[in-house]
Each structure stands twice: as structure tokens, then as C-alpha cells.
Amino acid sequence: MSVDPNQIVTFIITHKILAGKEAEYEAWVKEIGDACKQYEGHLGSNIIRPSKTQNTYTVIIRFNNYGNLQNWVESDERKHYIDKIVPVLKQGDQYEIKTGIDF
């Protein structure tokens, strides 16, 4: 992926969770969100919760630049949290990175 290292970056995570695991996932989202806030360049996050007919969560996290996002994405702390939640996910940890303030 070719990105301008000085642009704002958006990390979009999509998780499809197993039925009945909503409370566990909600607790995990809070934990990992609090951890993410401690990383340099964190600009904020949003959670799009599933409708009643789906179990898909979308988590949107913004960082002030690509380097700071990479520090979070590649951190041992994030890897620990992903390992912790994988058992409640239907399709694993899926994400994409978008750049630019307009996204």
C-alpha cells in the first residue's frame, strides 16, 4: 500500500462474531479501545454496532499518520487483544487502511 506518511489514516476493522458472544465482544472493544488511546497519534475511534439481523461490528480508528498507526497495528499489545478475541469471531480479524482527512 502506498501512503503519504504525513496524512491522517483510518483503520477500519470488521468483525463478524458468533451468536451469543455480544457481551464478551463489547467488553473486549472497551478494553482494546482504552489501550489504543495510549498510543501516540491516536485521534479517536467509533464503533458501528450490528443490526438485529447481523453480528457484524465495524470499528473505525484514526491516527495522525501512518507510522503511528503501524506502531499500534504491529504492537504486542494489539496482538494480545486479537489473540484473546479470535475464539468469538466467525471470520477472524479483517481490516483495511484508508488515508486522508476526507475519509
N, C-alpha and C positions, 0 to 999 in steps of 0.2 A: 504494500500500500504506500503510495506516495503522498506525504502530507507536509504541509508547511509547519515546521516545528514551533512556530510562534502563534498559530491560530488556536482558538478555543476548540476543544474536541469533546465530542459527545459519545459516551459508551452506552450502547443500547443492549440490554440483556433480556432475553426471552426465556422464561422457564415455564414448561408445562408440568404441573405437579399431579401427583396421584390423588385420587379422591380420598377425602377424609384427612388429608395432611395439611389443610389450610392453616390451622393454628400453629403448627410446627414451623411452617414456612413463614408466616407472619412474624413469629419471634425471631427467626433467622434473619429476615430482612432488616429488622431493627438493629440486631447485633452487627451485621456487616455494614449497615449504613453508618452506625456510630464509629466503627473502625475506619471506614473510608474517609470520614470527615477529618481525621487526624493527619491525612497526607497532604503535603504541600500542593497548592494549586487547586484544591477541591473547590468548586463553585456552587455545588448544590446537587440535589437529586430529586427525582419524582418517581412515584410508583403508580402504575396503571393496573388496577386490580381487575380480576376476571369478571365477566358477566356471570349470571347464574347458570348458564348453559356451557360454560367453558372453564377450564382450570389453567388458563394461561395468564401469567403475570409478566408485565414489562417493566423493567427498572431502567431509568434513564439517569446517568451520572455525567456531570460536566466537570472538566478540568481546564485550567487556563492555557495549557499547552500539552503537546503530545508526550514530551519527556516526563512530565509529572503524571500523566495518565499511565504511561508504561511502568513507572515506579510502583503504582498501585497494582496494575494488572499482573506484573511479574513478582509481586511480593509474596513471601512465605505466608504472611498473614492471610492474604486473599486465597491462596491455595488451600490453607487450612479450612477456611469457611466453605469453599467449594467442595472439598472432600466431605465435610460434615453434612452438606445438603443433598449430595448426589443420590442417596437412597430414596428420597421423596420425589425425585424428578422422573418424568416419563422419558424425556429425550436428552438428558444431560444439560450441560451449561452451554447455551448458544448465545453468541453476541456478535455485534458489529460495531465499527467505529466510524463516526461521521465527523467532518471538520467544518469549521466556520461558525460564526456567531449566528447566522441566519437559520441554521438547522435547529 
